[in-house]
Amino acid sequence: MLIRTPHATRRSLLLGAASAVLTPALANATPGALSFLVVGDWGDPHEDVQRNVASAMGDVAQRMGSNFVISTGDNFYNNGVRSIHDPQWQATYEDIYTAPSLQTPWYVVLGNHDYNGSPSAEVDYTQVSARWRMPSRYWRQDMTLPDATQAAFFFIDTTPITLLVGLRDAVPQADFGARDQVMWLERELAACTAPWKIVVGHHPIFSSGQHGRSAGVAEHVRPLLERYGVQAYLNGHDHDLEHLSAGGVAYICSGSGSEARALRAAVSQSRFAMARAGFVRCTLTRDALDVSFFNSTGASEYVATIARA
């Protein structure tokens, strides 16, 4: 595995190598596949719900196999964390996701609530955690499937991009580097030769949930997904589970790690939507991405197969 950040360092490359060391043997994993869980919006005071989801994640990861976990942001409610010593690290992360099958790398993006605290603290926690992976606010992670198929994951920081609504060249200086990030994403996608390209962000591009579509992300990120053959975009923000499809891209929302909210109105791109706490398991093979949606009891609610274009 190789991590490429906007300012790649020797330590970031070593973190990529460490990921393989952390991942346990998976006797129940699909042969030839890379399997992972996706959960978002989990660092919440609704601790009983969060614990139920965490328990179900542990069971599914043990029973079906999981190489790593992806978090789609809003990792700590309501105001992020203040430092790497904030008590929330222990209370809503380390003491919740305790199953042996979840002691794998966690690739994490920032959400809007994380910006209420110190986003840099979440980056810095990578230096002290055995499993937390956020080497930068946005970065590329290259992975290799057991059959040598390459997959590129692009982890982006969508909160600043939400500020770019209707803006092209005349971007305010106080955009938190959003324009630089969009240009970085385009460069990386354009240069990427991996058969699989998956982008992970917090804000939705399509959604039937309470927040709905994020205009800035839809305006600046969606065209890149379609132009450069990205197969899937994973997000949170809306506290529900949903599979949508548009322009050759599958949109997977997993944002109910500790709370579910009622759906607002179904959009035409939606294939499945559920207002229930839960998570998603993804299985990536050479030719397909299989996605399974699970509720907080560990029961499967919906499955879909996304073919590699």
Secondary structure, 3 states (H helix, E strand, C coil): CEEECCCCCHHHHHHHHHHHHHCCCCCCCCCCCEEEEEECCCCCCCHHHHHHHHHHHHHHHHHHCCCEEEECCCCCCCCCCCCCCCCHHHHHHHCCCCCHHHCCCEEECCCCHHHHCCHHHHHHHHHCCCCEECCCCCEEEEEECCCCCEEEEEECCHHHHHHHCCCCCCCCCCCCCHHHHHHHHHHHHHHCCCCEEEEECCCCCCCCCCCCCCHHHHHHCHHHHHHCCCCEEEECCCCCEEEEEECCEEEEEECCCCCCCCCCCCCCCEEEEECCCEEEEEEECCCEEEEEEEECCCCEEEEEEEECC
